Each structure stands twice: as structure tokens, then as C-alpha cells.
Amino acid sequence: MGFLSESFEAIDVFMERGGPVLNLIAILLFVKWSLMIERFWFLSTVHKKNVVNALSEWESRKDKKILDCPCYPYRTDLTCDT
């Protein structure tokens, strides 16, 4: 427990020496890490489900067959001869 209290005391002294600017930096650092954790959580859970749902909806469409054609990006008349 002594190591932990010494660490907190050292951080407290450091923050006092830094003044209000260091407090602002600490707050912004906390906000930054909160946003990073939120984005990681979103991309690994919610976004993944959204992508799966969008892909399954896209695959179930009947009017997308022209986009499956390998010659699609190079054709202007939107017909596929292959």
C-alpha cells in the first residue's frame, strides 16, 4: 500500500507544479482515451453487426446482378455479356 500512496503523492506534487494547464491537459487526455475506447467498442460490436446486416440485405436484393458482373466498372451501357 505504501508504493501506491507514494505514487499518488508524486502525481499530486507533479500536478501542483504544472498548474492549471496541466489539469487541462489531464482532462483532455481523459476525454481522448474515453473516445478511443468508445470507438474501439463501437467498431468491434455495433459496427460489425451493421456490416453483417447491410451485406445480407445487399445479397438478398434482386436488382444487383449487374454489379456482380466482372466487366461492370468498364461498361457504360450496364449490360454484361459474360
matplotlib code that plots the C-alpha trace (Angstrom):
import matplotlib.pyplot as plt

x = [0.0, 3.0, 4.0, 0.5, 0.2, 3.7, 2.8, -0.4, 1.6, 4.2, 1.4, -0.2, 3.0, 3.6, 0.1, 0.5, 3.8, 2.2, -0.6, -4.0, -2.5, -1.6, -5.1, -6.5, -4.1, -5.1, -8.8, -8.2, -6.2, -9.1, -11.5, -9.2, -8.9, -12.6, -13.3, -10.7, -12.3, -15.7, -14.7, -12.9, -16.1, -18.3, -16.2, -15.8, -19.5, -22.2, -20.5, -19.7, -23.4, -24.4, -22.0, -23.3, -26.9, -26.1, -24.3, -27.1, -29.6, -27.5, -27.1, -30.8, -31.6, -32.7, -31.6, -27.9, -27.0, -25.3, -22.9, -21.8, -20.6, -16.8, -17.0, -19.2, -16.8, -15.7, -19.1, -21.3, -24.4, -24.7, -25.1, -23.0, -22.1, -20.1]
y = [0.0, 2.3, 2.2, 3.2, 6.1, 7.3, 7.1, 9.2, 11.7, 12.0, 12.6, 15.2, 17.1, 16.9, 18.2, 21.1, 22.2, 22.1, 24.5, 24.8, 24.0, 20.5, 20.0, 20.9, 18.5, 15.7, 16.4, 16.4, 13.2, 11.5, 12.7, 11.4, 7.9, 7.8, 8.5, 5.9, 3.2, 4.1, 3.9, 0.5, -0.8, 0.5, -0.9, -4.3, -4.7, -2.4, -1.7, -5.3, -6.2, -3.3, -4.5, -8.1, -6.8, -4.5, -7.3, -9.8, -7.2, -6.4, -10.1, -10.6, -7.9, -8.9, -5.8, -6.0, -8.6, -6.1, -5.2, -8.8, -8.7, -8.6, -6.1, -3.6, -0.8, -0.7, -0.8, 2.3, 0.5, -1.5, -4.8, -7.8, -10.1, -12.7]
z = [0.0, 0.6, -3.0, -4.2, -1.8, -2.7, -6.4, -5.8, -3.8, -6.6, -9.1, -6.8, -6.5, -10.2, -10.9, -8.4, -10.1, -13.5, -12.6, -14.3, -17.7, -16.6, -15.2, -18.6, -20.3, -17.9, -18.6, -22.4, -22.1, -20.2, -22.9, -25.7, -24.1, -23.5, -27.2, -28.2, -26.0, -27.3, -30.9, -30.3, -28.6, -31.4, -34.2, -32.6, -31.7, -33.2, -36.5, -37.1, -36.7, -39.0, -41.7, -41.5, -41.7, -44.7, -46.6, -46.0, -47.2, -50.2, -51.1, -50.9, -53.5, -56.9, -58.8, -58.0, -60.6, -62.9, -60.2, -59.9, -63.5, -63.7, -66.5, -64.6, -64.0, -67.6, -69.3, -69.9, -71.2, -67.9, -69.7, -69.1, -72.0, -69.9]

ax = plt.figure().add_subplot(projection="3d")
ax.plot(x, y, z, "-o")
ax.set_aspect("equal")
plt.show()
